Amino acid sequence: MKKQVLISGASFAGLTLAYWLNKFGYAVTVVELGKDLRTTGSPIDVRGEALNIAREMGIYDQIKSAEFVHTDEIVDAGDKTLVKFAINTLPEYLGDIEIHRGDLLEIIYNTLPKDEVKVIFGNSISALIQHENGVEVHLEKGERKTYDLVFGADGTHSTVRKLAFGPEEEFKKFLGVYFAFAATDSIQTGRAESTGIVYRELGKQAVNYQFKNGVNSILVFRAPKMDWNYRDRERPKLILKEYFGGNTNWKIPEILNSMLGANDLYFDEACQIDMPTWTMGRVGLIGDAAYAPSFFTGMGTSLAMQGATLLAKELHANENHEIAFAKYNEGFKPLVKSVQARVNRSLNVQLPETEADLKASFEAWGNQQQSSKTE
Ligand SMILES: Cc1cc2nc3c(=O)[nH]c(=O)nc-3n(C[C@H](O)[C@H](O)[C@H](O)COP(=O)(O)OP(=O)(O)OC[C@H]3O[C@@H](n4cnc5c(N)ncnc54)[C@H](O)[C@@H]3O)c2cc1C
């Protein structure tokens, strides 16, 4: 009989794991909290080994054809262009693919044979009870079933991690930064389609991405740890008002206004998840749930796809899940450590804290563009 697995979270980590485990002969069920795929979010990068995984999954060409190629500008408070460049052409990013979060999610989701992989939307695991031969799972809406293995791919604020490993605070490293993302289509950027416009001041960054006849805005800012629960939808709006209200620079009033009225505002703290082990008995974690590197590394999605693929291949190669889990923990840790260590460089460029660092952050892009032109 096929081994039964349950994956919590239908995003990059969860859907990649579902793809591979289904291919390797497991009976896969995915449970997703959202009523549908959660396709909002700023563009994300697919890099390094994740591109080879996309090739193995047969989706590289689709990803490439949906690539978000854009021109970027850093502007001053009066919207005057200070630096103009195309990030996709800079040497550091050559070969990487930047793509809209929703486009990549749909491409991966469409690889799943829907008559084989069961996806339950609008539900969540409420209890996990580990037995010697299986994990008894209770869902919030009442179902109960025992699975051979259960995986948490449910993001930074993972429920599976909380239930099987302990409270989030034990594993979370707060980076002193919060960010907000929303579709802000009413904003007029005055730029051509496919332009990313960045405005920076000390400890704050605002971005407008114009693409597909729409605009998405991001506000990022340094702040001390605040009393905020990620399920609270109203408190983020008060926090944004506190940090950006009254700021008349660049397009900040329009961005803030749109965000305060948005019903898809995505607000979170920038943090990393650092755990001594990603497996416990018959439960495993992947993606941000296990090793969120934060968006400052540009590696969250790639790590999610890579970790899910490695774990699935170890389970395929080793009949005993304990051996597979040990190999996953050992094999993936060095990459995670090195990616997580990169966070400070990008944090300092994007959110400089001194005037000298602010000036240097513009010049850094200008210089990179110059050197890429001369290669
Ligand atoms: C709506 C949304 C918008 C995002 N926007 C950005 C952005 O603008 N910039 C950025 O850098 N990163 C963003 N991220 C995070 C980014 O997608 C991840 O950092 C990264 O791609 C790693 O992917 P992941 O699959 O591990 O986790 P995620 O992409 O975070 O996916 C986790 C999935 O688990 C689901 N989930 C959560 N709790 C439960 C539960 N209890 N039961 C079942 N399912 C659950 C979520 O709805 C989500 O589908 C966003 C994530 C989401 C969910």
The ligand as an SDF file (V2000), in Angstrom:
LIG
                    3D

 53 58  0  0  0  0  0  0  0  0999 V2000
    0.6310   35.5770    0.6710 C   0  0  0  0  0  0  0  0  0  0  0  0
    2.1230   35.5990    0.7670 C   0  0  0  0  0  0  0  0  0  0  0  0
    2.8160   36.7200    0.2900 C   0  0  0  0  0  0  0  0  0  0  0  0
    4.1990   36.7590    0.3820 C   0  0  0  0  0  0  0  0  0  0  0  0
    4.8320   37.8770   -0.0610 N   0  0  0  0  0  0  0  0  0  0  0  0
    6.1580   37.9540    0.0270 C   0  0  0  0  0  0  0  0  0  0  0  0
    6.8310   39.1440   -0.4010 C   0  0  0  0  0  0  0  0  0  0  0  0
    6.2160   40.1000   -0.8520 O   0  0  0  0  0  0  0  0  0  0  0  0
    8.1820   39.1610   -0.3140 N   0  0  0  0  0  0  0  0  0  0  0  0
    8.8850   38.0990    0.1810 C   0  0  0  0  0  0  0  0  0  0  0  0
   10.0960   38.1560    0.2180 O   0  0  0  0  0  0  0  0  0  0  0  0
    8.2680   36.9810    0.6060 N   0  0  0  0  0  0  0  0  0  0  0  0
    6.9300   36.8730    0.5570 C   0  0  0  0  0  0  0  0  0  0  0  0
    6.3030   35.7560    1.0120 N   0  0  0  0  0  0  0  0  0  0  0  0
    7.1160   34.6480    1.5490 C   0  0  0  0  0  0  0  0  0  0  0  0
    7.8020   33.8110    0.4660 C   0  0  0  0  0  0  0  0  0  0  0  0
    6.8490   33.2520   -0.3990 O   0  0  0  0  0  0  0  0  0  0  0  0
    8.6010   32.7220    1.1810 C   0  0  0  0  0  0  0  0  0  0  0  0
    9.5690   33.3770    1.9660 O   0  0  0  0  0  0  0  0  0  0  0  0
    9.4350   31.7760    0.3580 C   0  0  0  0  0  0  0  0  0  0  0  0
    9.0930   31.7520   -0.9490 O   0  0  0  0  0  0  0  0  0  0  0  0
    9.4770   30.3540    0.9670 C   0  0  0  0  0  0  0  0  0  0  0  0
    8.3220   29.6290    0.6070 O   0  0  0  0  0  0  0  0  0  0  0  0
    7.5730   28.6210    1.5790 P   0  0  0  0  0  0  0  0  0  0  0  0
    6.7970   27.7050    0.6880 O   0  0  0  0  0  0  0  0  0  0  0  0
    8.5060   28.0130    2.5490 O   0  0  0  0  0  0  0  0  0  0  0  0
    6.6180   29.5390    2.4510 O   0  0  0  0  0  0  0  0  0  0  0  0
    5.4310   30.5380    2.0610 P   0  0  0  0  0  0  0  0  0  0  0  0
    5.5490   31.0090    0.6600 O   0  0  0  0  0  0  0  0  0  0  0  0
    5.3560   31.5420    3.1460 O   0  0  0  0  0  0  0  0  0  0  0  0
    4.1310   29.5980    2.1080 O   0  0  0  0  0  0  0  0  0  0  0  0
    3.5650   29.0630    3.2680 C   0  0  0  0  0  0  0  0  0  0  0  0
    2.1800   28.5210    2.8980 C   0  0  0  0  0  0  0  0  0  0  0  0
    1.6180   27.8910    4.0390 O   0  0  0  0  0  0  0  0  0  0  0  0
    0.2940   28.3720    4.2060 C   0  0  0  0  0  0  0  0  0  0  0  0
   -0.0440   28.2550    5.6270 N   0  0  0  0  0  0  0  0  0  0  0  0
    0.3130   29.0680    6.6430 C   0  0  0  0  0  0  0  0  0  0  0  0
   -0.1810   28.6010    7.7980 N   0  0  0  0  0  0  0  0  0  0  0  0
   -0.8500   27.4610    7.5070 C   0  0  0  0  0  0  0  0  0  0  0  0
   -1.5780   26.5260    8.2780 C   0  0  0  0  0  0  0  0  0  0  0  0
   -1.7150   26.6640    9.6040 N   0  0  0  0  0  0  0  0  0  0  0  0
   -2.1420   25.4600    7.6380 N   0  0  0  0  0  0  0  0  0  0  0  0
   -2.0180   25.3050    6.2890 C   0  0  0  0  0  0  0  0  0  0  0  0
   -1.3560   26.1710    5.5120 N   0  0  0  0  0  0  0  0  0  0  0  0
   -0.7700   27.2280    6.1160 C   0  0  0  0  0  0  0  0  0  0  0  0
    0.3230   29.7960    3.6810 C   0  0  0  0  0  0  0  0  0  0  0  0
   -0.9690   30.2670    3.3620 O   0  0  0  0  0  0  0  0  0  0  0  0
    1.2080   29.6170    2.4620 C   0  0  0  0  0  0  0  0  0  0  0  0
    0.4930   29.2020    1.3430 O   0  0  0  0  0  0  0  0  0  0  0  0
    4.9220   35.6620    0.9510 C   0  0  0  0  0  0  0  0  0  0  0  0
    4.2370   34.5430    1.4160 C   0  0  0  0  0  0  0  0  0  0  0  0
    2.8480   34.4950    1.3380 C   0  0  0  0  0  0  0  0  0  0  0  0
    2.1230   33.2800    1.8710 C   0  0  0  0  0  0  0  0  0  0  0  0
  1  2  1  0
  2  3  1  0
  2 52  2  0
  3  4  2  0
  4  5  1  0
  4 50  1  0
  5  6  2  0
  6  7  1  0
  6 13  1  0
  7  8  2  0
  7  9  1  0
  9 10  1  0
 10 11  2  0
 10 12  1  0
 12 13  2  0
 13 14  1  0
 14 15  1  0
 14 50  1  0
 15 16  1  0
 16 17  1  0
 16 18  1  0
 18 19  1  0
 18 20  1  0
 20 21  1  0
 20 22  1  0
 22 23  1  0
 23 24  1  0
 24 25  2  0
 24 26  1  0
 24 27  1  0
 27 28  1  0
 28 29  2  0
 28 30  1  0
 28 31  1  0
 31 32  1  0
 32 33  1  0
 33 34  1  0
 33 48  1  0
 34 35  1  0
 35 36  1  0
 35 46  1  0
 36 37  1  0
 36 45  1  0
 37 38  2  0
 38 39  1  0
 39 40  1  0
 39 45  2  0
 40 41  1  0
 40 42  2  0
 42 43  1  0
 43 44  2  0
 44 45  1  0
 46 47  1  0
 46 48  1  0
 48 49  1  0
 50 51  2  0
 51 52  1  0
 52 53  1  0
M  END
$$$$
